[in-house]
Amino acid sequence: MSSIFAGILNIWAFFANNILTQPAYMIGFIVLIGYMLEKKPWYESLAGFLKATIGYMILMVGSTGLVTSFRPILTGLKDRFHLTATVIDPYFGQNAVTDGLEKTFGRSFGDVMILLLIAFVFNILLVRFSKYTKLRAVFTTGNVQVQQAATAFWIILFAIPSLGRIEVLLVMGIILGLYWAVGSNMTIKPIQQLTDGGGFAIAHQQMFGIALVAWISDKMKKSSVKKGQQSSKRLEDVILPGFLRIFNENMVATAILMFLFFGIIMVVLGPSYFHQVFITSKGASGLPSGASFFFYILTTSLGFAVNLAILQLGVRTFVGELTESFTGISDTILPNSVPGIDVAATFAFGEQNAVTIGFLFGALGQFLAIGALMICHSPTIIIAGFIPLFFDNAVFGVIANNRAGAKAAMILPFFSGIIQVMGAALISTWIGMSKFGGYLGMFDWDTVWPGFAVILKYLGYFGVVVVAALLLIIPQLEYRKDPKNYFLMVEDYEAYKKNKGID
């Protein structure tokens, strides 16, 4: 029996290491399975696998280019001013868990694959029985799952330190599996409306945030209508006068705004920070000796627009294949379901300038909040990490603009930036992660997970039941709002629009 279990774990470890945690292959694998279930010819299934995998790899080139180019610039503020600070970034958070677990709890996290197996299977079962659970999205971004598992392990050990190895795996498997299923399910409506039936949800670190931004945006739109305004102007509807018309072109607007934003930070850091040897150690191309600092800033800033364009090309390459092929899965294995994928997929939809606007206003909110922490002599000073700054606030800008216009695309990311910093400072200080220099820092982990931590800390084992019950109630409430169209939204979006009177 033990040998059978070991064999299953070995097979799972192979799948998890080579497919689940490699999102390009995971997306390709889903497309391949979907086409096979649709009984497509083998060569069409293979072509779909390759196109989806390559498309996601293109997306990752753009995404990785953004992170590796601009993360050192933001974290450079910590080094430049010799700050003892906590960087909010998933990778810094993962490193903090690795460094601090043994010192803080006398534990190590060596059961990642078993945890992923429990949580992933639980997620699939929740979706398989959607008739009862009302859950419709499968969380497929395995690299994000690993990051979340590390921070969740710390939070749960902090809250209930008496948990043994088996108990902590079961508790984490249940809570993470529910969080993945419920969170990605909450994004279905705003993402379907943004993409006009794109056939996917978001499986990332700001799923509750997306649902919240969509809800607030709708309230803002209704408020505008009550005040006699026919509709809130979206960014794409804003007509700029004179030379400002160049900002109507997304690539030009992104290049200029990023040159101003990152140019200021890079000038503050100074040329010495960008010396070739120093910056290469941080994973980016540095300033060669004798090169123009101005042109280095210009090249780096233009690289933002380049990488964003690459990312959007990748999305357009794989999303069509994923949507078409997933019909085979939703018609057979997992009825009434959609895949949850990387948040970057949203950047190819809606107004492209909303991505830049969301990022900039989120940055403004973060920097103001960081300044407030310094003025108030907070025990934890936060340093803005590029991943929360961009991937949270850019999608909030896109969603807000699509639903309530330009004003919402500025206001909501701005407040998100403040919440990210304040929430991360509070939770990382309380649970003791701040002393190890990093915290995950994405929106849900600055809002929802601190709430979970409080419940688990003060209610113990009963808190696990409370958290699970709260998560299970959410899709039931969503379903009760519109039972007739709840599943139709993912089964046939055109029929859904017809029922709802949407043009």
N, C-alpha and C positions, 0 to 999 in steps of 0.2 A: 504493500500500500504506500509506504513511504517513497519507494522508487518511482511509483506512478505520479505521486505528487511532485517529486523532484523533477520528473520529466516534463510535467505540465508547466512548472515554474521556469524551466530552461527554455521551453518553446515561447512562453510569454516574455521572458527576458530578451530573447532574440527579436520578437515582434516589437517590444517596447523600445529597445535600443536602436533598431534599424528602421522602424516605420512610425510608431506612435509618436516618438519624440523628435522625429524628423518630418516637420509638417509638409514639406513638398512631396515626400513619398506617401504620407498619410492621405493627402488629397488625391494623389494619383491612384492609390490603392482603392479609395472609395469610388472613384470614377470607373476603375477597372471592374470592381465588383458590381456596380450599378449597371454597366453595359452588359456584363455577362448575365445578370438577372433579366435584362431586357431581351436576351437571346440575340444580341448583335453578333455579326461575324467576328472571328477572333482578331482579324486585322483592324477592324474599326475599334474594337475594345483596346487593342494595343496602341492605336493612334491616339485615342482619347486619354489613355494613361500617360503617354509621352507629352501630349500637349498640356495637360493639366499640371504634370510634374514640372515641366520646363517653365510654364507660366508662373507657378509658385516660386520657382528658383529665381526668376526675373524679379518678382516682387521682393524676395529676400535680398537680392543684390541692392535694390533701391533702399530697402529698410535698413540693412546693415550699413550701407554707405552713409545714411543719415546719422545713425547712432555713432559709428566709429569716428566720423568727422567732427561731430558737434558735442559729443559727451565730454571730451577732454577740455573743450573751451569752457563749458559750464562748471565742471569740477575743478578747473584751474583756479577759480576764485578762492576755493578752499586753500590751495597751495600758495597762491600769490599773497594772501593776507594771513597765512599761518593760523587758520581757524581750526579749532577742535569742533568738528561738525559732523552731522549725519547726512549722508547723501541719499536722497530718495531715488532709487533706481532698482529694478528687479535683480540685476546682477550683483550690485553692491549689497542688496538685502540677502541674497543667497550666500554670498561670501561671509556676511555677518553671522548668519546661522551656522555655517561651517566652523567659523572661528570661535563662536561663543557657546555652542551647545555643551561641550565637555566642561568648560569653565563654569558655566552657570548651573547646569542641571546634572552634570556628571553622566550625560547620555550622549550617544551618537546616533545618527539617523542612517542606518544601513539597510532599511527595508523599503526603499523607495519603490522598487519594482512590484513588491507585494501590495503596497498601498495603492499604486496606480491601477493594478489589476482589480482590487476591491472596488475602488471608486469608479473606474471606467465601466465595469460590468454593472454596477449599481445604477449608473447614469443610463446605460442602455436598457436595463430592465424598467426603469421609470418611464422611459419613452415607449418601450414596447407595450406597456399597459397604460397607454395614454387615455384610454377610455375612462379610466378611474383617476389617474394622476393629473390629467390635463396638461401633460408636459410633452413638447413637440420638437425639442432640439437636442442633438447629440454634440457634445463638446469634443472637438477633434484636434485642437492645438496642443499637442503633447508637451512641447517645450514650455508653454505657459503652465501646464499642469505641474511640471517638476518645480518651477519657481514657486507656485502657490503652495505646493506640498511642504516645502522647506519652511516657509513662514508660518503656515498653519500648524506645523509640528511644534514650533516654538510657542505659539500662542496657546495651544492646548496644554502643553506641558506646564506653562506658566499658570494657567487657570486651574488645572487638575494635576498637580505633580505626582500624585499617588498612582496614576495609571501605569500599568505594566505594559510590556511589549505588545501582547495580543490585544489588550483593551485599547491602547492608543491607536493601533491600526484600525480597529473596528470603528472607534469614534471618529477618527479622521476620514475613513472611507465613507461613512454615512454622511457626515457634514459636507465634505468636499463633493461627493457625488451629487448631493442635493443642491449645493451651491452652483455647480456646473450646469445641472439640468434646469434649475429654476432661473438662474441668471440669464443664460442664453435664451431661454423661452421668453423672458421679458423683453428681449430685444427684437423679437420677430415682427411685431407690428410696426415700430418705427423704421426698421430696416426694409421691410417689404414696401412700405410707403415711399421710402427714399429711393429704392431701386426699381420701383414699379414692378414688383413681383420677381425680384432677383432670385428668390428661392433659397436664401440662406439666412442664418442668424449670426450674431457675434459671440465668439467664445474667447474672451480675453479677461482683462483685469478691471473693466469699468462698465460691466453689464448693467448693474443697478443704476449706475450713473447715466447711461444712455436712456433707460426707461424714465428716470427722474427728469432729465433734460427735455425729453419728448413731452412729458406731462406738463412741466412748467411752461414750455413753449406754447402748448395748446391753450393754457390759461392766459398767457400774454396775448395770444391772437384774439381770443374771445373778448378780452378787456379792450383791445383796440377797436373791435367791431362795436362794442357797447358805446364807445366814445364817439362813434360816427365815422370812423375811418373804415373805408371799404376793405382794405387789406394792408398788411404791413409790407413795406417794400423789401424785397429780397436783395441781396448784394448784386445779383445779375440784372436787377431792374433799376439800379441806381445809375443815372446818367451823369457822368462827370464832365465839367466844363473844360474847355481849352486843353492845355497840355496834360491835364490830369486824366484825359481819356486813355493815356497809355496804360493806366492801372486797370482798364477793362480787360487787358490781355493778361491771363493768369501767369504765364511764365515771366513776363516783364515785371508784373507787380510783385511776385515772389522774390525775384532777383533783387529788386530795389529795396524792398522791406527787410530782407535778410541781410543785405549789405549794411544797412543802417543799424539793425539790431545787433548782429554779431560783430560788426565793425567796432561799435562802441565798447563791447566787452573785450575784444581782442586788443584794442588800443590801451584799455585799462591794464590788461595783463602784461602788455609790452612785448617787444620782439624777443627778448631773452627767454621768455617762457616757451616760445615756439622753436627754439633751437632744435636742430635735426635729431640729435641723440635723445634729448629729453622727451620730445613728443612721440618719437618712434616707439619708445617703451610703453606708450599709452595707446598704441594701435592706430595712429593716424600719420599722415604724411606731414612732416614738419617743414620749417623754414630753413632752406639751405643757406650756408654762409655766403654773404654778399648779395643775396637776393633782395628784391624790393619788398618791403613789408606791406606797402599799399597793394601791390598786385597779389601778394599772398592772401591778404584779406579778401580782395575781389574774387580770386579763384575759389577760395573756400566758400564764400557766400553764394557764388553762382552754382557751386556744387550742390547746394540745397535744392535749387530748382531742377538740376539735372537728375538727382537721385529721386526726387518726387515724381518726375516724369517717367523714370524707369519703373518705379513702384506701380504707377497707374497703368502702364503698359502690361505689367505682369498680371494685374487684376483682370484686365480685359481679356487676357489670353486664357486664363483658367476658369473664370466664373461661368462662362457659357457651358463649358464641358461639365462642370460640377452640377449645375442646375439641371441640365438635360439627363445626365446619368443617374442622379439621385432619385429620379422617378422610379427606377427599377427597385431601389431599396425601399422607398416609401410605399410602393404598391405591394410589396411582398413581406420583407422582414420587419420593417418598422413603419407601420401605417401612420399617416398624418404627421410625418416628421420632415425636418430640414437639418442640414449640417450646420454646426456652429463653427465659424472660421475666424481667422485673424482680423482684428479691427481695421488693419490697413486696407482691407478690401473696400471699405466705404469711401476711400479717397478718390475712387474713379467715378463716383456718382455725385449728383448735385452740383452746386457751384464750386468750382475749383478754388476760387479766392477765399472761400469760407474756411478751407484748411489753414491757410496762412493767417487769416484774421483770428480764428480760434486759438491758434498757437500763440500769436502775439499778445492777445488779451489775457490768455492764461498765464503767460510769462509775466505780464504786468501785475496780475494778482499775486503770483508767487513771490515776486521781488518785494512787493509792498508788505506781504506777510512776513517775509524773512527780515525785512527792516524792523517790523514791529517786534519780532522776537529778540532782535539785538537791543533795541531801545529798552525793552522790558527785562533785559538780563535773563532771558530764558535759560534754564539749565541745559537745554538742547537747542543748538542752532542747526537749521536745515539748510542744505545746499541743493539747489534745483538740479534734478537729473533730467537728461534730455528725454528719456522714454516716457515718464509720466507727463512731462511738460508738453510734448508733442502728441503722443498717441492718445492721451485722454482728451486734451483740450481741442485738438484739431477735429476729432469726431464729434465732440459736443458742438463745435462751431458749424459743422456740416448739418447735423440734425436740427439745430436751432434755426439756422437760416432757412432750411427746407420747410419748416413748420410755422415759423413766426417772423421771419425776415431778418434784416441786417442788425437791428437793435438787439434782438435776442442772441444773435451770433457773437456779439461783443460782450453783452452783460453776463451771460451764463458761463462762458469759459473764464471770465474774470473772477467770478465768485468761486468757480471750481479751483482756480489757482490758489486762492486764499484757503479754501477747505483742505486742499492737498497738503499744504505746508503746516497749517495748524493741527489738522488731524494726525499727520505723521509725527509731529513733535510730541503730541500728547501720548499717542499709543506707544511710540518707540521708547519714550522715557519711562512710561509705566511698566512695560513688560521687560525693560532692561536691554533692548537691542541697540539703543542709541550709543552706548559705550563701545560698541564694536564697529561703528562707522557707517552703517548702512541700514536701510529699511526698504521694503518693497515699494511703498509709496504711491501706488496707483489708486485711483479714486475709490474703488470699492474697499480697498484695504486701509483707507483713511476714514471710512464712514461705517460701512456694514460690518466689517470684521472687528473693529473696536467694540461695536455693540455686542457681537457674539462673545467677545472676550469678557465683557462685564457680566453677561448672563452666566457663562460657564464658571467664572471666578466665584461668583456669589451664590450660585445654585448647585454647583458641583455636577453630579451625575444627572440630577433632575434637569439641570440646565441643558444637557445634551438633548433631552426630550423636548424641552421648550424651543430650542433652536430648530430642531427638525420639524416640529409642528408648525412653527412660524413660516418656515420655507415651504412646507407642503400646502399651507393655506393660500399662499400667494396665487398660484395658478388656478385654484378653485374660484377665487374672487375675480380673476381676469375672465374666466369662463362665464361666470354668472352675469357679467356685464353685457355679453353678446353671444349667448349659446348657439344661436343659429349660424353665425358666421365665424365662430372661433376656429374651427378646424378647416372651414372653407378657405380661409386666408392662406393656408399652406397647400391645400389640395388644388384649388383653381382660383388664382388671384383675379382673373378677368371676371369670373362669376361673382367673386366677392365684391369687386368694384361696382358691378351692376346692381347688386343687392343694396349697396351702401349709397348708390347714386353718385359715385365718384367718376369724374370725366377721365 
